[in-house]
Amino acid sequence: MLLGAVAAGLLAMTLVGGYSSSAAESYGELRPVVVLTSSLPPDEPISPRVASSSFELRQVPLRFVPAAALGDPADAVGLVPVGPLPAGSYLTGPALRLPKPEKQEGPVAVRGRHAVEISVAGAGVLTGTGRVDVLVTTDNDRGGGSTRVAARRVRLLAVGPAGQSDAGPGLTEVTLELTRGQAIRLVDAETFARRITVLAAASR
């Protein structure tokens, strides 16, 4: 009886081992996959601490692994979920994205004035901010041109890359602090003037 029991046990182990091997072969090889152990909110960057506490690496048969599944928790660090990620779900590449860059505030004008961006000539020699005079050159009926000062000693808030304005070759985008009247005149001048020029205002 003892020998029969041992033989039955060996037979059972052989059958189970054969079934496991057959099942493993039918499902495919195992692959490491990141699984969430706790839910993650959207738009929150994944830090190393979150990755260590909310991720688990499991071995999953290849046929059950979803497309683009991550196999290393470190690959998700620094990214943010596109939407809510529930606990128990696989972590995939399409569910993550790069964080949006922080919005940079533009130049701010004082109360009662406006920050206006225009394309001008002569800005390449300007460095930093300060006070400038704005000149507008127009054509006359005799084929010549005339130049007048459209705004005096206005504050220069920002200067773009020299000569890289979309308005024309050699022009530069500048941001000026203008009154409403000055802003209207200069924006209108961009449509008909031959050239708008800024010059560093003389110090008083």
Secondary structure, 3 states (H helix, E strand, C coil): CHHHHHHHHHHHHHHHHHHHHHHHHHHCCEEEEEEECCCECCCCCCCHHHHHHHEEEEEEEHHHCCCCECCCHHHHCCCEECCCECCCCECEHHHEECCCCCCCCCCCCCCCCEEEEEEEECHHHCCCCEEEEEEEEEECCCCCEEEEEEEEEEEEEEECCCCCCCCCCCCEEEEEEECHHHHHHHHHHHHHCCEEEEEECCCC
